[in-house]
Every structure is written in structure tokens, then in C-alpha cells.
Amino acid sequence: MRRYEEVAEELVRQIQSGRWPIGGQFAPEVDLAAEFDVSRGTIRAALDIVEELGLVSRRPRRGTRVERLKPHSVFARSVHSVDDLMQYSVETNRQVLSIAEVVVDEVDALVLGCRPGQRWTKIRMLRIDPADDGWPLCCTDVYLEPDVAAAVGDQVLDPKRLISDMVEEATGRTVHTIEQRMRAATVPDAMVDMLRTTAGSPVLQMTRRYLDRAGQPFEITVSVHPADRFEYAVDLERGRG
């Protein structure tokens, strides 16, 4: 085992023992370097591991802060069908942060696959893992047609029910097809604190368009997943012939 890995293991033990309280400042790098008799580079490498485990967060000019006492889990999802995709929503909870009427500009329209100037009801929410102390898995912006959002009403505040199920119940429109696109990105500045991550860290941005039987989108979601908290698997079978 390399020295920085040994230091990381000891730092994890110290955090779990309560040496530093949750929400409190972690020891400065220079103090840790002296304590373990190693270079600051070794301390930084050790802290990289501790941060990947979700125990601490680091901010420029704000130092290192203790976030939790046990490592967070990575939410893995293997998808074969629309039903598998829906199951992910059932296994996690959502927390609605804001609801607002928006008119999308050219940049957002490109992401959403709609025309610039189109009006939507935008619902920003956190998707959290109830089995892991409410650790945030992703931040999702849900876009609903305004008349659809009005029909659904306050039901969107329900932390467990699928929004698509609410839409079907309120309007009769069902999900026939889901178009999905994924791309690598960096976390938006506005989501750094809510996702308890570090500015500039890598994320998976996933855009889904929920289409009815007429091929019209009535719900679009844009989800931002920190890279260390979500694994997405798709099984492909080779066709015959």
C-alpha cells in the first residue's frame, strides 16, 4: 500500500471516530503533513481519496469541511426497458427545491430539443438515496408543458410518485417512448453546494424527453449526476444475421 493510501485510511478512521465534527473545518494540509511526517503532496493525494468517498468537501479559499462519517454508496442502474428506468425513480426520493414558469433561450432549447421562446413550467429537485442518509444522487430540472403542470398541481411535491404517473392520471397522456441523451460535463456553479461536491468536478448530464403515443414531448428532464455517485449500464445484444 502506498503512503498516501495509508494516510487516507487513517484520516477516514479519525473522521469516523469523531475527531472532526460534521460541518466543521478539517485540519489544514500543513498540519496534517507535520502530523504524518509526509509532504503536502502526499496529503493532497490522501484527501483526494477521502473526498471521493464523500467524507469531506474542499473549496478554494474555504478549506476542507467534514460532510459525513461514513462513505456514500454509488447508485448503480442497469437499464433494459422503460420499466427499468422508472424503477430508479421508485427506489429514490425527490425533494422539490423550486417551481417557476420559464421561457427557454437558444442554449436551453438546444439541450431540451424544443424551439427557442417556448414556455415551460420548470421544477428543480434533488434526487436523494434514502438508504444512504439522504445523500444527493443528482439534481434534476423537470420541464412540463404549462397546462400539464397546472393539471398535476401540488402532486409534484410527493417525494415518491413518478411525475409521469401523475401526468397520466391528470391528463390521460402516457409515456410511449423515452428519448435519452448523455454527455460528460462539469457541475454547474449553482449546483455545487446542493450536490455537496466541488466546483469544476465531472458530472454525467442526462436529458430525457418523455413522448406520448403521438410522438409529442410533454415532459423533459435534465439530470446532473456527480461522477462518483452514479453508474449507468446498458446491455447490448448482437443481432442475428
KEBA-102336 format. One record per residue: x, y, z of N, C-alpha, C in turn; residue in three letters. Coordinates in steps of 0.1 Angstrom, whole numbers, plus 2048, in hexadecimal, padded with zeros to 3 digits. Layout:
XYZXYZXYZala...
***
This chain:
8087F480080080080080980D800met8058167F880D8227F780A82B803arg81483480681383C812806845812arg80384B8067F78538077EA84B809tyr7EA83E8057DF8368087DE833817glu7EA83181D7EA82E82C7E583B833glu7E984682F7E58538357D6854833val7D08518277C28528257BA84982Eala7BF83D8307B88348397B8839847glu7C383F84C7C38448597BA85085Bglu7BA8598507B18648517A2860851leu79F85684A79185084A78E84B859val79784485F79583F86C79384B876arg79B85587479A86187D78D86887Cgln78886986F77B87086D770868873ile77185B871766852877766851886gln77285488C77385489A76E8618A0ser76B86B89876587889D76F8828A0gly77C88089B78688A89E782898899arg77C89888D7778A48877688A3885trp7608AC88A7518AB88974C8AE87Bpro7418A887873B8AB86B7378BA86Aile73B8C085F7398CE85D7448D6861gly74E8D08687598D886D7658D8863gly76E8E086677A8E185D7848D6860gln78A8D08567948C68577A18CC859phe7AA8C585E7B88CA8617BE8CF854ala7C68DA8557CD8DF8497D88D5844pro7DB8D68377E48CC8317F28CD838glu7F68D983C8038DA8428048D384Fval7F98D48577F88CD8647F88BE862asp7F18B98587F08AB8557FE8A5850leu8048AD8488118A984381B8A784Fala81B8B18598238AF86481F8A386Dala8128A186E80E896877812889871glu81188786481487A85E82387A859phe82A88585A838886856839882847asp83188983F831886830830894829val83189481C8308A18158228A5813ser8208B28108128B680E80C8B0801arg8148AC7F88108A57EC8098977F0gly8108907F980A8847FE7FD886805thr7FC89180D7EF8948147E489780Aile7E889F7FF7DE8A27F57D98957EEarg7E288C7EB7DE87F7E57D58777EFala7D88777FC7D08708057C2877806ala7C18848067B588B8077AC8897FBleu7B38877EF7AB8847E37A38777E5asp7A986D7EC7A28617EF7968637F8ile79986A80378F86D80D784875807val78787E7FE77C8867F877487D7EEglu77A8747E777386B7DE7698627E6glu76C85F7F27648587FB758860800leu75986D7FE74E87680274F87A811gly75A87881775B87B82675F88A828leu76589081E76989E81F7668A5811val7658B28127658BA80676F8C5807ser7758C97FB77F8D37FB77B8DF7F2arg77D8EB7F777A8F77EF7869007EFarg7889077E47939107E479191C7EEpro79B91F7F579B9297FF79192780Barg78B91B80B78291881678790B81Earg7919058197968F982078E8ED81Egly7918E382678A8D68267808D4831thr7748D082D7698CE8377658C0838arg7628BB84475D8AE84674E8AD843val74A8A483A73D8A383673589783Cglu73C88C83F73588084473F87784Aarg73A86D852742864859745856852leu73D85384873F84684173E849832lys74684182A74684381C738842816pro73584A80C72984880572983D7FBhis71E8387F771D82D7ED71C8337DFser72082A7D671E82E7C77128277C3val70882F7BD6FC8297B96FE8247ABphe6FC8177A96FE81079C6F180D796ala6F080F7896E380C7836E5805775arg6E07FA7746E07F37676D27F4760ser6D27F87546C57FB74D6C37F3741val6B87EC7416B47E47356A87E972Ehis69F7F17366927F573168E802738ser68380773367D81373A679810748val67480474B67180075967D800762asp6897FB75D6957FC76569980A768asp69781375E69A82176069182776Bleu68482476B67B82977567E824783met68481778468781279169181A798gln69A8207916A482979869D8347A0tyr69283A79A68B8447A168483F7ADser67F8327AC67882D7B868182A7C3val68E8267C06978237CB69E82F7D2glu69C83A7CC6A18477D26968517D6thr69A85A7DE6908657E16948727DAasn68B87B7D868E8887D36898937DCarg69189D7DC68E8A97E468C8B57DAgln6818BB7D967E8C67D06848D37D6val68D8D97CE6938E67D368D8F27CEleu6878F27C26818FE7BC6788FA7B1ser66E9037AE6659017A366390F79Dile66591079066591D78966191C77Bala65A92677565792676766392C760glu66792675567392B74E67092B73Fval67893473867893472A686931726val68892671E69592171C69C929711val6A992B7136B19327096B79286FFasp6C092D6F66C59246EC6CE9196F1glu6D591C6FC6DE9127026D6907708val6CC90B7116C49017176BB8F970Dasp6B79007036AF8F96F96B78EE6F2ala6C48F16F06CC8E76EA6CD8DA6F3leu6CF8DC7006CF8D17096C28CA70Aval6B78D170A6AA8CB70C6A58C56FFleu6AA8CA6F36A48C56E76978CB6E3gly6958D86E76898DF6E468C8EC6DDcys6838F46DA6859016D368890C6DDarg6919156DA6939216E36879296E5pro68592E6F16799366F466D92E6F9gly66F9216F96649186FE66391A70Dgln65791A71265491B72165290E727arg65990C73365890073A656903749trp6518F97516528FA75F65E8F2764thr6688F876A6748F276E6748EF77Dlys6768E27806778DD78E6858D8791ile68C8DF79A6998DA79E6988D27AAarg69F8C67AA69E8BD7B56AB8B67B7met6AC8B17C46B88A87C76B289A7C7leu6BA8917C16B78837C36C087D7CDarg6BB8777D86C38737E36C28647E6ile6CC85E7EC6CC8507EF6C784E7FDasp6BB8498006B684880E6BE83D816pro6C583480F6CD82A8166DA82F81Aala6DE83B8166EB8418186EA84E81Fasp6E28508296E185C8316DD868828asp6D586681E6D08718166DB87780Dgly6E687080A6F18758026EB8787F4trp6EF8847EF6E98897E26F08817D6pro6E887A7CE6EC8737C36ED87C7B6leu6E48857B56E488D7A96DB8997ABcys6DC8A37A36D38AE7A36CC8AE795cys6BF8AF7956B78AD7896AE8B9787thr6AF8BF77B6A58C977669A8C276Easp68E8C27726838BC76B67B8C7764val6798C67576718CF74F6648C974Btyr6598CF74F64C8CB74B6458D6743leu63D8D173A6348DB73362C8E273Dglu62A8EF73C6238F67476158F174Apro60D8EC7406008E77436018DA74Aasp60B8D274660E8C574D6118C875Cval61A8D175E61E8D576C6128D9774ala6098E176E5FE8E67755F48DB779ala5F38D17705EB8C57725F08BD77Eala5FD8BB77E6048B37896038BA796val6058C77966048CF7A260F8CC7ADgly60A8CC7BA6138CA7C56188BB7C6asp6138B27BE6178A47BF6268A37BCgln62C8AD7B563A8AB7B36438AC7BFval63D8B07CA6448B17D76458A37DEleu63E8997D963E88B7DE64C8867DBasp6548817E666287E7E36648707DDpro6598687DB65B85A7D66548587C9lys64985E7C664285B7BA6498607ADarg6488597A364E85D796645869790leu64C87378B64587E78563E87A779ile64387077163D86B76562F864769ser62F85E77562385777961886277Dasp61D86D78361487878660E87E77Amet61787F76F61288576360787C75Dval60A86F75D6008667575F386675Eglu5F486776C5E78687745E0875771glu5E78807705E088D76E5DC890760ala5E388B7565E088F7485DD88373Fthr5E08777435DE86B73A5EA869731gly5F48717315FF86F72860986672Earg60D85B72761685172C624852725thr62E84C72C63B84C72663B84071Cval63E84371063F83970664E836702his6568417026648406FE66C84A707thr67884770B68185071268D851709ile69085E70569D8616FE6A7865708glu6B385F7086BD8627126CA86570Cgln6D086F7116DE87370D6E6876719arg6F38727186FC87472370987A71Emet70F88372771B88972372388C730arg73188C72F73989073A73989F73Aala73A8A474773A8B37497408B6756ala7418C275A7458C67677398CC76Fthr7398CA77C72E8CE78472B8DD783val71F8E178071B8F078071E8F678Dpro72290278D72590979A7199097A3asp70D90B79E70190C7A66FE8FF7ADala7048F47A97018E77AF70C8E17B8met7178E87B97228E37C171F8E07CFval7188EA7D67158E87E470A8DE7E6asp7008DF7DE6F48D67E06F88C77DDmet7028C57D57078B77D27138B37DBleu7178BD7E47228BA7ED72E8B57E5arg7328BC7DB73D8B97D37478C57D2thr7518C37C975B8CD7C77598D57BAthr75B8E27BA75A8E97AD7638E37A3ala75E8E27977668DD78C7678CE78Bgly7608C67947618B87947598B2789ser75D8A67847568A077974889B77Dpro73F89C77373189677572C890769val72288776A71B88275F70E88A75Dleu70C89075270089774F6F788F746gln6EB88C74B6E28837446D588A741met6D188B7346C58917306BB88772Bthr6AF8877306A587E72B698885727arg69388171B68788771667C87C716arg67187F71D66687571F65C878714tyr65A86F70B651871700644869702leu63986E6FE62C8676FE62B85F6F1asp61F8596EF61E8506E361E8586D6arg61B8656D761C86D6CB62A8726C8ala63386E6D16418726CF6448806D4gly63B8866DC63D8936E16428936F0gln64D89B6F265289C7006498A4709pro64689E71563E8A571F6468A772Cphe6528A072C65B8A17386698A0733glu6728A97376808A87346888A9741ile6928A174369A8A274F6A98A374Cthr6B08AB7536BE8AD7526C48AA760val6CB89F7616D189B76E6E089C76Eser6E58A17796F48A277B6F8899786val70088F78270588478C71488678Ehis71888979B72688979E72C87B799pro73887C79373E87078D741865797ala7438687A474685E7AD73A8577B4asp72E85B7B07228567B771884F7AEarg71B84D7A271184779971883F78Ephe71383378C71882A78270D825779glu70E82776C70382476370881975Atyr70080E7597048037516F9800747ala6FD7FD73A6F37F97306F97EC72Aval6F07E27296F47D57236F07D5715asp6FA7D270C6F77D16FE6F97C36F9leu6F07BE6F16F07B16EB6F37B26DCglu6FC7AA6D76FF7AA6C96F47A36C1arg6EF7AA6B66E47A56AE6E97996A6gly6DF7916A36E278569A6E378968Carg6EB7816856EC7846766FA78A673gly
***
